[in-house]
Amino acid sequence: MGTNDRSVVVTGMGATTPLGGDVASTWSAMLAGRSGVKALTEDWAKDLPARIAGVAAVDPAEIVGRVQARRMDRCEQFAVVAAREAWADAGAPEVDPERLGVSVTSGIGGIGSTLAAYDVLKEKGWQRINPFTVPMLMPNGSAGLISIELGAQAGAHAPVSACASGAEAVGYAIDMIKSGRADVVVAGGTEAAIMALNLGAFAVMRALSLRNDEPERASRPWDKGRDGFVLGEGAGMMVLESAEHAAARGANVYAIAAGAGYSSDGHHIAHPHPEGAGVRLAMQRALANAGVSADQIAHVNAHATSTPEGDVLEAQAIRSALGEDAERVIVSSTKSMTGHLLGGAGAVESVAAIMALKDRVAPPTINLEVPDDGVEVTVSSEPRPLNAGGREPMAVLNNAFGFGGHNVSVVFVAP
């Protein structure tokens, strides 16, 4: 067996989201169909067109400690909290530091720290800027902090591809292990962008839901009444290991991280390809890379953000990529409950896809009252048991797409 044939497994997971401060609380809330979206009551939000968001259920500063938190952007705090949970969940594996890697990213990075530093610059002068500002605003700051905490020396990477970033980081981690560069990699994505600039910028693009009077009903993927996404925050992390390394230490295995597929639309900076060609290609490449056939797929955790344009295109691409098997596959959008975590979305949703595979149940898509025309996939408003198309082992797909035309699909297979 060559290094590129190495099997990669998931041995630990962590998350902090609008639904809960860890994987267990987040997953149970998803199965219960609970929304984490609420009204923003802060003064800075009162004049914005969109005044709702998926605010994290647990303040990360309370977990990392106030002293350390002052040296970290909020997105970095989320990343460290979720990474610590994932690492502990994996049993804090003993691994040669030169064989331990990190692939953790953010779509925007420390935007809060950037804005805060600029305010200080204007009001008090450059001498009063926090000396930790640069490492707080770097998109790779989370990867650096986690690698320092764990002593990881195989490489610390932060692939940035907007809302596809978290999924791409997981895919990169799989490749690190398959290529023989590392035996263990902490992978995931994080985001903390709920602030006036981002809400205003997305709103002026007409990308956000303006359903301010009904926060919990605002994120409604595939529904005819959807009017845009809801901004969320948090992080998702996982520990990936070579199967050999995991077996040698008797680790618990959640799933096989079988492979990933990538494509770029080459079409528009903010609009998806009108035929969903890139989305379909990413899924097809993911299946090929993973060595998985369409009849093994039981569930897709879709990117479906609740935007008028993207949701139907993705549904049609899923139908095209999976062919006849698409009819029995249960498709979910957990963004209906968490909102859109941007660079953290693909990682949190990979965790959700793995939990669905583990428990053999797909989480619901809430707020779907009247499916839009052209949604020819099976989306359920209730949790649904999963069944493969007669071929084992069962597998699931996670999709993530980003501005710039980035498309990533990741495949996880039952161990």
C-alpha positions as CSV (number, residue, x, y, z in Angstrom):
1,M,0.0,0.0,0.0
2,G,1.4,3.4,-1.0
3,T,1.1,6.5,1.1
4,N,-1.7,7.8,-1.1
5,D,-3.7,4.7,-0.2
6,R,-3.6,5.4,3.5
7,S,-7.1,5.3,5.1
8,V,-8.0,8.3,7.2
9,V,-10.4,8.2,10.2
10,V,-12.1,10.6,12.4
11,T,-11.3,10.0,16.1
12,G,-12.5,13.2,17.8
13,M,-14.9,16.0,17.3
14,G,-15.6,19.4,18.8
15,A,-18.0,22.3,18.1
16,T,-19.3,25.5,19.6
17,T,-22.4,26.9,17.8
18,P,-25.6,28.9,18.2
19,L,-27.2,25.6,19.3
20,G,-24.7,24.6,22.0
21,G,-21.2,24.8,23.4
22,D,-20.2,21.3,22.4
23,V,-21.0,18.5,19.9
24,A,-23.5,16.8,22.1
25,S,-25.7,19.8,22.8
26,T,-25.4,21.0,19.2
27,W,-26.4,17.6,17.8
28,S,-29.3,17.1,20.2
29,A,-30.6,20.6,19.3
30,M,-30.4,19.8,15.6
31,L,-32.4,16.5,16.1
32,A,-35.0,18.5,18.1
33,G,-35.3,21.0,15.2
34,R,-34.4,24.0,17.5
35,S,-33.3,27.3,16.0
36,G,-30.4,29.2,17.4
37,V,-31.3,32.4,15.6
38,K,-32.4,35.4,17.7
39,A,-32.9,39.1,17.6
40,L,-29.9,41.4,18.0
41,T,-30.7,43.9,20.8
42,E,-27.4,45.8,20.9
43,D,-27.4,49.5,20.1
44,W,-25.1,49.0,17.1
45,A,-27.7,46.8,15.4
46,K,-30.7,49.0,15.8
47,D,-30.4,50.9,12.5
48,L,-29.3,47.8,10.4
49,P,-31.7,46.3,7.8
50,A,-31.0,42.8,9.2
51,R,-31.1,42.6,13.0
52,I,-31.0,38.9,13.6
53,A,-28.2,36.4,13.9
54,G,-27.2,32.9,15.1
55,V,-25.1,34.1,18.2
56,A,-23.1,31.4,19.8
57,A,-24.8,29.7,22.8
58,V,-21.7,29.8,24.9
59,D,-19.3,32.8,25.2
60,P,-15.9,31.4,24.2
61,A,-14.1,33.9,26.4
62,E,-15.6,32.2,29.5
63,I,-14.0,28.9,28.4
64,V,-10.5,30.1,27.4
65,G,-10.3,32.6,30.3
66,R,-10.4,36.4,30.2
67,V,-6.6,36.9,30.3
68,Q,-6.0,34.6,27.2
69,A,-9.1,35.9,25.5
70,R,-7.7,39.5,25.4
71,R,-4.9,38.2,23.2
72,M,-7.2,36.3,20.8
73,D,-9.9,37.4,18.3
74,R,-13.3,35.9,19.0
75,C,-13.0,33.6,16.0
76,E,-9.7,32.3,17.5
77,Q,-11.4,31.7,20.8
78,F,-14.1,29.6,19.1
79,A,-11.4,27.6,17.3
80,V,-9.4,26.9,20.4
81,V,-12.6,25.8,22.4
82,A,-13.7,23.4,19.7
83,A,-10.2,22.1,19.1
84,R,-9.7,21.3,22.8
85,E,-13.0,19.4,22.8
86,A,-12.0,17.4,19.7
87,W,-8.5,16.7,21.1
88,A,-10.0,15.5,24.4
89,D,-12.6,13.5,22.6
90,A,-9.9,11.7,20.6
91,G,-8.2,10.8,23.9
92,A,-5.4,13.4,23.6
93,P,-3.4,11.0,21.4
94,E,0.3,10.6,21.9
95,V,2.0,11.5,18.6
96,D,5.4,12.5,17.4
97,P,5.2,16.3,17.1
98,E,6.7,16.1,13.6
99,R,3.8,13.9,12.6
100,L,1.1,16.1,14.0
101,G,-0.5,18.8,11.8
102,V,-3.1,21.5,11.9
103,S,-5.5,22.6,9.1
104,V,-7.8,25.2,10.6
105,T,-9.2,28.2,8.8
106,S,-11.6,31.1,8.7
107,G,-13.4,32.7,5.8
108,I,-12.8,36.3,7.1
109,G,-10.4,36.0,10.0
110,G,-10.2,38.5,12.9
111,I,-12.4,41.2,11.5
112,G,-13.6,42.2,14.9
113,S,-10.0,42.8,16.0
114,T,-9.3,44.7,12.8
115,L,-12.2,47.1,13.4
116,A,-11.4,47.5,17.0
117,A,-7.8,48.4,16.2
118,Y,-8.9,50.9,13.6
119,D,-11.2,52.6,16.1
120,V,-8.3,52.9,18.6
121,L,-6.1,54.3,15.9
122,K,-8.6,57.0,15.1
123,E,-9.5,57.9,18.6
124,K,-6.3,57.4,20.6
125,G,-3.4,57.0,18.2
126,W,-1.3,54.1,17.0
127,Q,0.6,53.8,20.3
128,R,-2.6,52.5,22.0
129,I,-3.2,49.7,19.5
130,N,-3.2,46.2,21.2
131,P,0.2,44.7,20.5
132,F,-1.5,41.4,19.7
133,T,-3.6,42.9,16.9
134,V,-1.7,41.3,14.0
135,P,-1.9,37.7,15.3
136,M,-5.5,38.4,16.2
137,L,-6.6,39.5,12.7
138,M,-4.7,36.9,10.7
139,P,-6.9,34.3,9.0
140,N,-4.2,31.7,9.9
141,G,-4.2,32.9,13.6
142,S,-6.4,30.0,14.7
143,A,-4.2,27.4,13.0
144,G,-1.1,29.0,14.6
145,L,-2.6,29.0,18.1
146,I,-3.8,25.4,18.0
147,S,-0.5,24.2,16.6
148,I,1.4,26.0,19.4
149,E,-0.9,24.6,22.1
150,L,-0.5,21.1,20.8
151,G,3.2,21.4,19.6
152,A,2.3,20.4,16.1
153,Q,5.2,20.5,13.7
154,A,4.0,18.7,10.6
155,G,2.5,21.9,9.3
156,A,-0.2,24.4,10.2
157,H,-2.3,25.5,7.3
158,A,-5.3,27.8,6.7
159,P,-6.8,27.4,3.2
160,V,-9.2,30.3,2.7
161,S,-12.0,30.0,0.3
162,A,-14.8,32.1,1.8
163,C,-17.8,29.9,2.9
164,A,-16.1,26.7,1.6
165,S,-13.0,27.3,3.9
166,G,-13.9,24.9,6.7
167,A,-14.7,22.0,4.3
168,E,-11.5,22.7,2.4
169,A,-9.5,22.6,5.6
170,V,-10.9,19.1,6.3
171,G,-10.1,18.0,2.8
172,Y,-6.5,19.4,3.0
173,A,-6.1,17.5,6.3
174,I,-7.2,14.3,4.6
175,D,-4.6,14.9,1.9
176,M,-1.9,15.6,4.5
177,I,-2.4,12.1,6.0
178,K,-2.9,10.3,2.7
179,S,0.3,11.7,1.3
180,G,2.3,10.6,4.4
181,R,3.0,14.2,5.7
182,A,1.3,13.5,9.0
183,D,-0.3,10.8,11.1
184,V,-2.7,13.1,13.0
185,V,-4.2,16.4,11.9
186,V,-6.6,18.7,13.8
187,A,-8.9,20.2,11.1
188,G,-11.8,22.6,11.0
189,G,-13.1,26.1,10.5
190,T,-14.2,29.1,12.6
191,E,-15.9,32.4,12.3
192,A,-17.0,35.4,14.4
193,A,-18.4,38.0,12.1
194,I,-21.6,39.2,13.7
195,M,-21.0,42.9,13.7
196,A,-22.4,46.0,11.9
197,L,-19.9,46.1,9.0
198,N,-20.6,42.5,7.9
199,L,-24.3,42.6,8.4
200,G,-24.5,45.9,6.5
201,A,-22.2,44.6,3.7
202,F,-24.1,41.4,3.2
203,A,-27.4,43.2,3.4
204,V,-26.4,45.7,0.7
205,M,-25.7,42.7,-1.5
206,R,-29.3,41.5,-0.8
207,A,-27.9,38.3,0.7
208,L,-29.4,38.5,4.2
209,S,-32.9,37.6,5.4
210,L,-34.8,40.7,6.6
211,R,-37.3,38.6,8.6
212,N,-36.5,40.6,11.8
213,D,-39.8,40.0,13.5
214,E,-39.5,36.2,13.3
215,P,-35.8,35.3,13.9
216,E,-36.4,31.6,14.4
217,R,-38.2,31.3,11.1
218,A,-35.9,33.4,9.1
219,S,-33.4,30.8,7.8
220,R,-35.6,28.6,5.6
221,P,-33.6,26.7,2.9
222,W,-35.5,25.6,-0.2
223,D,-38.7,27.3,1.0
224,K,-40.5,29.5,-1.5
225,G,-40.6,32.2,1.1
226,R,-36.9,32.4,1.8
227,D,-35.3,35.8,1.4
228,G,-31.6,35.3,2.3
229,F,-29.3,33.7,4.8
230,V,-28.9,34.4,8.5
231,L,-25.4,35.2,9.8
232,G,-24.1,32.7,12.4
233,E,-20.9,32.2,14.4
234,G,-18.9,29.4,16.0
235,A,-16.5,26.6,15.1
236,G,-16.3,23.0,14.2
237,M,-13.2,20.8,14.6
238,M,-12.2,17.2,14.2
239,V,-9.1,15.0,14.8
240,L,-8.2,13.0,11.7
241,E,-5.8,10.1,12.0
242,S,-4.3,7.5,9.7
243,A,-6.3,4.3,10.4
244,E,-3.0,2.6,11.3
245,H,-2.2,5.1,13.9
246,A,-5.7,5.0,15.4
247,A,-5.7,1.2,15.5
248,A,-2.4,1.1,17.2
249,R,-3.7,3.1,20.2
250,G,-7.2,1.5,20.2
251,A,-8.9,4.8,19.4
252,N,-12.7,5.2,18.9
253,V,-13.5,5.8,15.3
254,Y,-16.5,7.8,14.3
255,A,-16.1,7.5,10.5
256,I,-13.7,7.1,7.7
257,A,-12.8,10.5,6.1
258,A,-12.8,8.9,2.7
259,G,-12.0,11.8,0.4
260,A,-12.8,15.3,-0.9
261,G,-13.7,16.9,-4.3
262,Y,-13.0,20.4,-5.4
263,S,-14.0,22.6,-8.3
264,S,-14.2,26.3,-9.2
265,D,-17.1,27.8,-11.2
266,G,-14.9,30.3,-13.2
267,H,-18.1,32.3,-13.5
268,H,-18.8,35.1,-11.1
269,I,-17.4,36.5,-7.8
270,A,-20.7,36.2,-5.9
271,H,-23.2,34.3,-8.0
272,P,-23.1,30.5,-8.6
273,H,-22.9,29.0,-12.0
274,P,-26.4,29.1,-13.4
275,E,-26.4,25.4,-14.2
276,G,-24.7,24.3,-11.0
277,A,-21.9,22.7,-13.0
278,G,-19.2,23.3,-10.5
279,V,-21.3,22.1,-7.6
280,R,-22.0,18.8,-9.4
281,L,-18.4,18.4,-10.4
282,A,-17.2,18.8,-6.8
283,M,-19.6,16.0,-5.6
284,Q,-18.6,13.7,-8.5
285,R,-14.9,14.3,-7.8
286,A,-15.4,13.7,-4.1
287,L,-17.1,10.3,-4.8
288,A,-14.3,9.4,-7.1
289,N,-11.6,10.5,-4.7
290,A,-13.2,8.5,-1.9
291,G,-13.8,5.4,-4.0
292,V,-17.5,5.6,-3.1
293,S,-20.5,5.0,-5.4
294,A,-23.7,6.9,-5.4
295,D,-25.7,3.9,-4.1
296,Q,-23.7,4.1,-0.8
297,I,-24.7,7.7,-0.1
298,A,-27.6,7.9,2.4
299,H,-27.4,11.6,3.4
300,V,-26.2,15.0,2.2
301,N,-25.7,17.9,4.5
302,A,-26.2,20.5,1.9
303,H,-24.7,24.0,1.7
304,A,-28.2,25.4,1.2
305,T,-28.0,28.8,2.9
306,S,-31.6,30.0,2.3
307,T,-30.7,32.4,-0.6
308,P,-33.1,32.6,-3.5
309,E,-30.5,31.7,-6.1
310,G,-28.3,29.0,-4.6
311,D,-30.6,26.5,-2.9
312,V,-32.4,25.2,-6.0
313,L,-29.2,25.0,-8.0
314,E,-27.6,22.8,-5.4
315,A,-30.7,20.6,-5.2
316,Q,-30.5,20.1,-9.0
317,A,-26.8,19.4,-8.8
318,I,-27.3,16.8,-6.1
319,R,-29.9,15.2,-8.3
320,S,-27.5,15.2,-11.3
321,A,-24.4,14.0,-9.3
322,L,-26.3,11.1,-7.6
323,G,-28.6,10.1,-10.5
324,E,-31.4,7.7,-9.6
325,D,-30.0,7.3,-6.1
326,A,-30.8,10.9,-5.3
327,E,-34.5,10.0,-4.8
328,R,-33.9,8.0,-1.6
329,V,-31.0,10.2,-0.2
330,I,-32.2,12.4,2.7
331,V,-30.9,16.0,2.2
332,S,-30.7,18.4,5.1
333,S,-29.6,21.9,5.7
334,T,-28.6,22.4,9.3
335,K,-28.2,26.1,8.5
336,S,-32.0,26.3,9.0
337,M,-31.1,26.0,12.7
338,T,-27.6,27.5,13.1
339,G,-27.6,30.2,10.4
340,H,-24.6,30.5,8.1
341,L,-21.2,30.2,9.9
342,L,-19.3,31.3,6.8
343,G,-15.8,29.8,7.1
344,G,-17.0,27.7,10.0
345,A,-20.0,26.2,8.2
346,G,-18.3,23.4,6.3
347,A,-16.6,22.1,9.4
348,V,-19.6,22.3,11.7
349,E,-21.7,20.6,9.0
350,S,-19.1,17.9,8.5
351,V,-19.4,17.2,12.3
352,A,-23.2,17.1,11.8
353,A,-22.9,14.7,8.8
354,I,-20.6,12.4,10.8
355,M,-23.1,12.3,13.7
356,A,-25.9,11.6,11.2
357,L,-23.8,8.7,9.9
358,K,-23.0,7.4,13.4
359,D,-26.7,7.6,14.6
360,R,-28.1,6.7,11.2
361,V,-30.5,9.6,11.3
362,A,-30.7,12.8,9.2
363,P,-31.4,16.0,11.1
364,P,-34.5,18.0,10.0
365,T,-34.6,21.1,7.8
366,I,-36.8,23.5,9.8
367,N,-39.0,26.3,8.3
368,L,-39.6,24.4,5.1
369,E,-43.3,25.0,4.5
370,V,-43.6,25.2,0.7
371,P,-40.7,23.7,-1.2
372,D,-39.6,25.8,-4.1
373,D,-40.1,24.6,-7.7
374,G,-37.2,22.5,-8.9
375,V,-36.3,21.0,-5.5
376,E,-36.3,17.4,-6.7
377,V,-34.5,15.9,-3.7
378,T,-35.9,14.5,-0.5
379,V,-35.8,17.1,2.3
380,S,-37.6,16.4,5.5
381,S,-38.9,18.6,8.3
382,E,-38.5,15.8,10.7
383,P,-35.5,13.6,11.6
384,R,-35.4,10.7,9.2
385,P,-33.6,7.3,9.5
386,L,-30.9,6.7,6.9
387,N,-30.6,3.8,4.5
388,A,-28.0,3.2,1.8
389,G,-29.1,2.0,-1.6
390,G,-28.4,-1.6,-0.8
391,R,-24.6,-1.2,-0.8
392,E,-22.6,-1.0,2.4
393,P,-20.7,0.7,4.0
394,M,-23.1,3.6,4.3
395,A,-21.6,7.0,3.3
396,V,-22.6,10.7,3.6
397,L,-21.7,13.9,1.8
398,N,-21.1,17.4,3.1
399,N,-21.2,20.3,0.6
400,A,-19.7,23.8,1.1
401,F,-19.5,26.6,-1.5
402,G,-18.0,30.1,-1.3
403,F,-17.9,33.4,-3.0
404,G,-15.3,33.3,-5.7
405,G,-16.8,30.2,-7.1
406,H,-15.2,27.7,-4.7
407,N,-16.9,24.3,-4.4
408,V,-15.9,21.6,-1.9
409,S,-17.5,18.2,-1.1
410,V,-16.3,15.8,1.6
411,V,-17.2,12.2,1.9
412,F,-17.4,10.3,5.2
413,V,-18.0,6.5,5.3
414,A,-19.1,4.3,8.2
415,P,-16.2,2.5,9.8
